[in-house]
């Protein structure tokens, strides 16, 4: 089983049926030059999408012979840079592990 830390962030969706979208970002995948983000309409959808996404990303890394970094422990994820991003308008941020 492979486990990576993920940042879940919630963004409001004004004028949409659902009130928000939950994005899932994998800092370690981004560091390896792989796609690093997926999303869902709620936390459960986002977690399922993240598991599928991580499995596909790991396969992609193997196919491209990319070396993935050791998973960063969740307590070492620095949210300050992430929170201050002008592109992200999150009203809630959570950290969790995703395993496949």
Buried (B, 14 or more C-beta within 10 A) or exposed (E): EEEBBBBBBBBEEEEEEEEBBBBBBBBBBEEBEBEBBBBBBEBEBBBEBBBEBBBBBBEBBEEEEBEBEEBBEBEEBEEEEBEEEEEBEBEEBBEBEBEB
